[in-house]
Amino acid sequence: MKFIFTFGIFFFLSCSATDSSFKPQKVPKEFDYFWDNLAEFIACVPLKETNQFVKLTTRPPYLQYHKQMNLHWSKIQENYLNQVTAWKHENLTFISQNPTLYPLAGGDFINLFTFYPHSHLFVMIGLQKPGHIRDPRNFTDVELSKALNSVENLVWELAIFNYSTSVRLHKNVANPYFTGIAPTLLFFIKRFGFTILDLENIVLNPDGSVSKQVENLQTHSGIKIRFFKKEEGFIRELYFFKIWLSANSAKPTTPEGKFIQGLGRFNLMLKSAEYIFHTREYESFVSALVSQADRVIQDESGFPLRFFNLQDWNVRVYGKYLGKIPLKNTPVVPFQNDLHEIFQKESQPLPFDFGYGVLKGKGMSNLIVLERKSLQSKAQP
């Protein structure tokens, strides 16, 4: 059954000038538990007796996978989530239910949800295949091993570095059994304690609307995952789109531009962004997103500070800014003197690795938090 949802119209009616009044749907009383069962299996959480994949958990490939994934998740909690949680309690006081947009996201739901845990709608854009997950009950042991290994490799890299290399991403999402970003996203969503309502392959239409994908497209294809917690009583949504961002990607002449404009006011997440947004080619794209954003969390590879009018934005910086990380196949960009000056005067400690700083070693990361002053003034009693 085809569905079409025009984001522009919906969000124009539901978004105020400074915050979104987007009201997610209520959790249905009954639904098909296939995707939640599969997410339990992939995430290696205790499977219910009624889980249709429970018999697979005794097979040798899964036993090894289960052991490794539990170790990886323990490292994620110990080396990252525990530090971020404590740091956030001291440094991030805002609560925003606005949509959150994450360009060049890869499979990084960890940081997206950790920094914006109150958002009801998450939009991730990357170059990876969204994915198609085959039913593992039909796999041989060899096929099951290959399917699970691709997920394990991606989670391992995030567990060790809080960072995913493009080479590893593209290699592992090409797995023919658990293809694309979808299985990794299911792992993280489930590990954060959510119930998966459904997963659907979608496509972004020329008018900026979204519909069910009926053919295998190479561009503007995506997945939509709906998930919830019973105690919250509402459905959150995650979209991942495979899109090669261009200078026109925020303009109403492109499908993604119409979609982004339809989000209304949003939060931004930028991390390990390859410095492409520092080039002239992307100036109009960056300007458009900054004008629509209310909050931005990024490392220095995201949007250059020059795009933010400091009369309108509060800027807080953490860690160390040492200039561009020398990475292959990334543009040559100038040293941000204005950002360096703020770091020299105002930088506070950053107790965890973030973005490209991990490549320089422990304690060499930076994190930048930007928030519109108008939001803070309205929050005052």
N, C-alpha and C positions, 0 to 999 in steps of 0.2 A: 504493500500500500504506500503510495507516494505521499510525502508530506512536504509542504512548503511553508516556511516561516520567514516573514519579511522583518528583519531586525530593525531596519531604519524606522519603520512606522511604529513598531512596538516600543522601542526605546525612546523615540521622540515623545511619545505620550507618557512614558513612565519615568523619565530622568529629569531631575531639576538641574539648575545651572551648576550646582556644586556637589550634588550627591545623587546616587541612583536610588530610586524607589522600586527597583526591580523586585517583583514578588515571585519567587519560585513556586512550583506546583507542590501540592501536598503529596505525601507518600501514599500510594494506593494500598488498600487492604490486602489485595492479592496480586501476585505477579509471578512470572516464570523465573525460577531461581537458577537457570542455566548459567548465566554470566557470573553470578555471585559464587556458585559452586566452582566454576572454572577459576575465578580469582582466588578462592581459598586454596585451590590446588597449586596455582602458580606462586602464590605468596608464602606457601608452606606454613600457614596458620593451621591450628587443629581443625580437621575436617569433621563436619557433622556426620552422623551415621547415615543420614539420608542423602548425603552428597553423592552424586552420580559418578564421581571420579575417584571415590575412596579406594576402590580395588587397585587402582594404579599406584597407590602409595607404597605398596610392598615390592614393586619391581626395582631391580638394582639401579637403573639410571635415576629413578626418583629418590631413592634412599641417599645416594651420593649428592644429588642436587639439594635435597632437604638439609643435609648437614652443612653444605657450603653457604646456602642462602641464610640460614640462621646465624652463621658466623659473620656474614657480611652485614646483616641488619644490626647485630650487636655492635659492630664497629661504627656503623652510621650513628647509632644512638650514643655510643661512648665518645667518639671522636668529634661529633658534629652537633647532633640534635640537642644533647644536654647543654653544651656550651651556648648554642644559639638561644635556647629557651631562657636561660639565665640572663643572657645579654639583652634579649628583647624585653624582658621584664623591667630592666633598668633604663632602656633607651628608646623603645618604640611604644608609645602610649595610644596611638590612634587605633580606632576600630572602624574598618570600612567594609561594607557589604557590596561596594561597587564591583563591576566586572574588572578582572585583572588580565592584562595583555602581556604576553611574553614572547617577543620576537627572537628568533634564533634559539629556540628553547631546547632542541633535542628532546631527550626523554626526562628532563629535569623537573619532575613534579615535586621533588623534595624541597627545593628552595622556594618554588612557587607557592606551595601550600604553607610552608613554615613561616614565611614572611607575610603572607596575606591569608591567614586561616579563617577569616570571616567572610571572604568573598563567596558569592553564590554562583558566579560564572567565571570560568577560567578559559582563556583562549591562548593556545600555544601555536606558534608558527615555526616550522623548520624545513629542512631539505630532505628529511628522511621519509621513507614510505610510511604512511599511517598504519598499514598492516591488515592482515587477515589471519585469524587464528583457526586452524583446523582442529577438529575434535580429536583429542589425544587418545581416546579409547580405540581409535583405529590404527594407532602407530605400532610398528614393531619396536623392539628395544633400541635398535640403532636409530630409528627415526625419533623416538622419544628422547634419547640422549642428545641428538643434534638440536632438537627443539628447545630443550631445557638449557643446554649449554649457551645458546645465544643470549638468553635472558640473564643467566648467571654472569656472563662476561660483562654485560652492560652494568649490572648492579655492582659487580666487583669494582669497576673503575670509579664509580661514584662513591662507593664505600671507602676506598683508599684515598682518593684525591678530591672528592666533591667536584668532579670535573670529568667530562667525557671528550675524548679526542674524536675528531671527525673520522679518522681511519677506522677506529673500533666501532663507531656508530654505524657507518655505512656497511661494514663487513657483517656485523651481526644482525642488522635489520633485514638483510637479504636472505636470511634463513627461510627455506621454502615451507617449513612446518608451522612455526610461530613467527610470522613475518612482521616486520616493521616495529614501530614504537608501541603499538597497542599492548602487548604482553607486559612490557616494562611498566607502563602506566597502571595497568591492573595490579601489578605487584605492589607499587607504592600506595595506591589508593586504598587497597585492602589492608596494608600494614599500618596505615593511619587510622584504621578502625571503622571504615565505611562498609556499607552493604552496597553491592553493585546492582543497580536496577536493570540496566541493559547497556549494550554497546552496539553501535550501528555505523556502517560505512556510509559516508555522506559526500556530497560535492557542493562546492560554492558556485552558485549560478551567476550569470552575467549581471543580474540586477542586484546582487548582494544577498540574495536569499539563500537558504540552505535546503537541500532536498536529499532524499535517499539516493545513494549511488546505484545506478543500474548497469554500469559498464566500467571496466577498468581504465580509469583516466590517469594520465601522467602528471597533470597539474590541477591545482585547486581541489584535489581530492582530500578527504579527511576522515576522521572518526569522531563520533559523539558518544561520550560516556555519561550516563546519569547515575548518581550515587547519593547515599543519604546515611544519616545516623538516626536511629529510632527516637532518641531523646530530643533531637532537634525538630523532627516532624516535617521537614521540607526537603526537596530534591535539589541537589547541586548539579551543575552541568560542566563538563570539560569538553572543549573542542580542540582537536589538533588538525592543522592544515599543512599539507605539503605545498609550499609556495616559495618561489625564488623572489625575494623582495627586491623591488626596483625603486627608482626615484619617483615613480607614479603610484606606488602601492598605497598611499594614503589619499589619493585623489578619487573623486567620484567617477572617473573614467575607467576605473578598473573594478573587478568584482570584489577584491579584497579591500579596496578603498571605500566602496559603498558599505561593506560589512563593518569596517572599523569605525566609520563615521556613525553608523547606526548604533554603536555601543553606548553612545552618550559619554558622560564623564567616566573615566576609568583610572585604575592604578596601572603602573608600569613596572615590569621586572626586566632587567637587562644584566646579563652576566656572560663573560667569555664571548663577547660579541664580535670578535675578529677585527675590530676597529673600522669596519666598513662605514659606520655612521659618522666617522670623522672626516670623510671625503666630501668634496663638493657635490658629487653625484647625488648624495642622499640628503642634501640640505633641506629641500622642500619636504621630504618625508619626515625628517626629524622635527622640523618646525611645526608640521601639522599634528604630530603626536604629542609634542610638548603642549600645544595649545589646548588639547583635549584631555590631558592628564591632570590629576590633582596630587598624586603622590608617585614618586619614583624611587626605587631601590636598585642600585647598580654598582658595578665596579668601574674603573676608569676606562674600560674598553667600550662602554655604552655610549650615551649621548654626551658630547663635549659640553663643558660648563657654559661656554659662550652662548648657547641657545636658551639659557635660563636668565631672565631678567631678575637680578637679585633684589630689586624693589618689590617683586611679587612672590619670590620664593625664599624660604628658609633652607639653608644648606648645613648639614652636619656631616662631618667626615671622621672616619675611623681607620686606623692602621697607617700604612705608609704609601705615599705616591712617589714612584721612582721613574715615571715615564713609561712609554710603551714597552711591552714585553716583546723581544725579538722573535717573532714567529714566522715560519715559512708561509708564503702565499698570502700574506696580509699586507695592506697598503702602508707606505711610509707616511706617518702622520706627525705633526709638530708636537713638541712638548707643551703641555698646558700650563703656562706660567701662572694664570689666574687661579687654577686649581691648586697648584703647588704652593702658592702663597697662603691659601686657606688651610692646607694641610700643615704648613709650617707654624701657623698661629693657633689653630683650633683642633688639631687631630686628637682623638681619644683612642685608647687601646682597643684592639680588635682581637678577641681571644680565640678565633677560629680562622681556618683558611677559607678564602672566598675568591672565585674567579681565577684569573690568570696568575695571581700572586702565588698560588700553590707551586707554580713552576720555578719560582725563585727561592723557595724554601720556607721553612716555618717562620711565622711572624712577618712575612713580606707582603701580605695581602692588603687590600684596601676595600672599603665599602663606603658608598655615598648615599645619603638619605636626603631627598628633596621633598618638601611639602609646601603647598600654596599657603601664603600667610592669611589669605581670606578664610580658609578653613579653620585655622587656629583662632582667629578673632571671633568667628561665629560660635566656636565651642566654649568661649568664655561665658560664665554665668551672668 
